Structures are given as C-alpha cells and as structure tokens.
Amino acid sequence: MPEVKEERKEVEVDMKEVKVDLKEVRIDLKAVKVDMKEVEEEVREAVGMVRGRLTSCDWLTEADFPQDDFQHLYCLIRNMVERKESNSLLIIGPPGSGKTALWKGAWRILMENMPKLIKSCTLVELNGLIHVDDRLAILEITRRLRLEDVAAAETFSSHAENLRYLLSRLKDDDQKRGMVIVLEEFQLFSSHRNQTLLYNLFDVAQSSQTPMCVIGVSSRLDVLEGLEKRVKSRFSHRHVYLFPRRNLPDIHALTRRIASLPDAFPHPAFQKEWNLRLDALLRLPSVESVLRRLCDLGFNFHVLRAFLFLVISNLNASHPYVTEEDVTRAASLFFYNQRASLMQGLSILEISLVIAIKHLCKIYNGRPFNFEMLFHEYEKFALRGSSIHVHDKAVVAKAFENLLTLKLLRRVERGEMGSGSVPKEYRLYEALMSPEEISEHLMNLPSIPTDLQQWLTSQLE
C-alpha cells in the first residue's frame, strides 16, 4: 500500500508540472499573437506605402523628369504667378510617359518654393472624358472660382458669354488672381461645337486680360491638326514632347524606388529587412528577365503599376516579404496572351514567318519592318540547306495576310512612321509579341520541325 501512495504523489507532482507547462505554452501563444499583430501592422503600412506611390506621383522629384521639359513648364507657370504673364502650352506623349506627372510635379514644387504666391492662383483641372461639352466645363470653372451664386444670378445667351463673364470677374479682382487651366485629353475638347471653349481660353491667354496659363495634355501627335484656324491663331505653339523610358536600367531603378521603404518608415527593423530582400530579389536572373519582358512590351508607368499591384497583392502577416515566387506568379497572370493559343493552329509556313519576325525584331531592335524584309529573311533560311520547302512569294504573302488577320502583327498607321501611300509590300508592320514571347510559345508546340526549332533558338548572324 505505501508504494501505491508514493506513486499517487508522483502522479500529482507530474500533473502540477504539466499545468505549469500549459501555462508557459499559453504565455508563448500570447506572445506569438502579439508578434503576428506587429508583423501584420508592419506589412499593412509597407504595402500601403507602395500602393500610395503606385496611385500618386507626389513622391516624384524634379530629377525624375527630363530637365529641359521640366524647366520649360516650371518657368511658364512661375512667370504667370510672379509676373502675371499669360501663356499656353501642349504636353504631348504616349500613354504612361509622364505627362500628368510632369505638370503636377511642377505645380507641387512651385507650391513648396513660393506658397504665398501660389495661394493667390486657382488650379482648374478639366478632362475631356468627363467634361464632354462646354456647359460642363464652364460649370467646373465656376465651381473652382467659387462664383456659383454670382453666375446663377446672371442670364447668358451663350457659353462664350458665360465664360467671358467669369474671367472678367477675375480681371476686376483687386488681387489680380491668376489661373492655371489644365485640359486632360485635350484632343476631345477639339470635338466640342465650334471649339468655343478652346477659342475663348486661348484668346484670354493671348490678350493678357487675365493672368492665365492654359496647359493641354494629349497622347495624339497630330492634335493640332484638329484645331480650327481661329483657335490655332490664339495658341502660343509651345510644345513639350515626352517619351517613355524603354531601357532596362531605368526600369530597374524605377522599380526599386517605388517598392523600397524610406528611412522614415516607423518600423526600422522591418524596413531594413524589406530593402535587403528587395535588393537581392532584383538581382535574380528570373526577375531581371521579367523586367526585360516589361521593357519589350513598350514600357510605360501604367504597365509597371499594373504589374507591381499583382506582385504585392498576396502579402500578409504570414508572408511579409516579396519573393521570387510572387514575381513569377504575377508574370504568369500579367503576360497571359491569347495569341499563344492561336499559334497552335499555324501552318509550317506561318510558323516560319513568325520565327523570321522574331529575328527581324532582334536585328532591328524592335523597329517596324515590311513584307519584303520578312520574305528575304524567310528565303535566306529556306535556301540554307534546310528541309523546309521554299514557297513562292504569292503563297508567302497569303500566309502573311493570315498572320495579320490573327492579330499577331499590326500595320503601322499613317502618321506614326509615314507608311500611308506606299506599295503594299513596302508598308510597315510591327509584331504584337516580343521575341521572348515568340520563343516561349513556339517551343511549346508539339509538332514543330527540328529545323525550325534550331532556327528559333539560333543566334543572330
């Protein structure tokens, strides 16, 4: 019996130890929960900061813009603010080249350098997609000038009279307030009836009755061709042309600037680890290959923004840092191309032409090509001792037209490269797929001949 009692005592002691261990486990679990909350907070703030940069251009500095263009626009607005000089200007460039960021950057830096003078100016932003007629545009100008009550008490026979009345109120103002009017999607305002709004804005800017700077923003190179003669005569014909960054080092540097965390980030340990992992990630060959594909797509900020949104979409407390898997997953979603499925139905001749297009893109660095150049590249390969049958030019032309129908390439429109009234075989075309995409999709075809596989992977001669 004594032995049984001793065993019971030992069991009771063990149970007490188990209870103590359970308490320690509960304490550890609480510590883990606290740590997870901290990590969740850090990730949320980091992702929020990166998303803020992707949705705004306020983080850009003067050094991020072409210096001549920035100084031109900056001085134009500053002269209106300081010397009350009126003027007008057009910012022209393809989508994503930084047109809106340029004028917003100039305006923001002016606000920092001369806040008192800027307070006396009014910024009016009009968009051709929103303000589809003169009435809506004038209502927005009235709202920005805070003259709704005054304008409501008057009766106007036309929109031009209404606009001139609003501007006369500024002219009669003792403080001589200036105004900056930005016309986004400028080409759409030229479709308004009689172009009354543009005529009156440019007329006031030219006559210097009221300090005004009119800035038009458009992605069309021929935007001035749509203006009436009387409107052109009032425009000062100042232009700023912007072009997107298309080289890999610029894209690499811009990606790092957007995704890195600043020294002022409230969690220094997380900030340091985030930036170290980001630097290591950007040095990986697979990530560099993805950035190169972005460059080949005709890089612009809109493309990079859409891609980085996909990269950071899966970050959370259990997955706080961007990894190589995040980049490859985003790339597989971003670069999904329905044209790849179209390639499975191509004939041998059409596959040969696609490979020839790939080599032409490499040789001429992505510049447009014509049918004669393509046929020469195809004929050079076919006559080099391969087993591929050499087709007549008429047959090859028919296969080429089929590629156009499938939207694997497109004709360069008139005005882009001057390919209007030229013979059919000399019209310019460009591929809608990068050389890397062509190689990737064709290598996955099960029935591609060995000669074509070798030509596909061969280096340029």
C-alpha positions, 0 to 999 in steps of 0.5 A: 500500500505505501508504494501505491501512495508514493506513486499517487504523489508522483502522479500529482507532482507530474500533473502540477508540472504539466499545468505549469507547462500549459501555462508557459505554452499559453504565455508563448501563444500570447506572445506569438499573437502579439508578434503576428499583430506587429508583423501584420501592422508592419506589412499593412503600412509597407504595402500601403506605402507602395500602393500610395506611390503606385496611385500618386506621383507626389513622391516624384522629384524634379530629377525624375523628369527630363530637365529641359521639359521640366524647366520649360513648364516650371518657368511658364507657370512661375512667370504667370504667378510672379509676373502675371504673364499669360501663356499656353502650352501642349504636353504631348506623349504616349500613354504612361510617359509622364505627362500628368506627372510632369505638370503636377510635379511642377505645380507641387514644387512651385507650391513648396518654393513660393506658397504665398504666391501660389495661394493667390492662383486657382488650379482648374483641372478639366478632362475631356472624358468627363467634361464632354461639352462646354456647359460642363466645363464652364460649370467646373470653372465656376465651381473652382472660382467659387462664383456659383451664386454670382453666375446663377444670378446672371442670364447668358445667351451663350457659353462664350458669354458665360465664360467671358463673364467669369474671367472678367470677374477675375480681371476686376479682382483687386488681387489680380488672381491668376489661373492655371487651366489644365485640359486632360485629353485635350484632343476631345475638347477639339470635338466640342461645337465650334471649339468655343471653349478652346477659342475663348481660353486661348484668346484670354491667354493671348490678350493678357486680360487675365493672368492665365496659363492654359496647359493641354495634355494629349497622347495624339501627335497630330492634335493640332491638326484638329484645331480650327484656324481661329483657335490655332491663331490664339495658341502660343505653339509651345510644345513639350514632347515626352517619351517613355523610358524603354531601357532596362536600367531605368526600369530597374531603378524605377522599380526599386524606388517605388517598392523600397521603404524610406528611412522614415518608415516607423518600423526600422527593423522591418524596413531594413529587412524589406530593402535587403530582400528587395535588393537581392530579389532584383538581382535574380536572373528570373526577375531581371528577365521579367523586367526585360519582358516589361521593357519589350512590351513598350514600357510605360508607368501604367504597365509597371503599376499594373504589374507591381499591384499583382506582385504585392497583392498576396502579402500578409502577416504570414508572408511579409516579404516579396519573393521570387515566387510572387514575381513569377506568379504575377508574370504568369497572370500579367503576360497571359496572351491569347495569341499563344493559343492561336499559334497552335493552329499555324501552318509550317509556313506561318510558323516560319514567318513568325520565327523570321519576325522574331529575328527581324525584331532582334536585328532591328531592335524592335523597329517596324519592318515590311513584307519584303524584309520578312520574305528575304529573311524567310528565303535566306533560311529556306535556301540554307540547306534546310528541309523546309520547302521554299514557297513562292512569294504569292503563297508567302504573302497569303500566309502573311495576310493570315498572320495579320488577320490573327492579330499577331502583327499590326500595320503601322498607321499613317502618321506614326512612321509615314507608311500611308501611300506606299506599295503594299509590300513596302508598308510597315508592320510591327509584331504584337509579341516580343521575341521572348514571347515568340520563343516561349510559345513556339517551343511549346508546340508539339509538332514543330520541325527540328529545323525550325526549332534550331532556327528559333533558338539560333543566334543572330548572324 
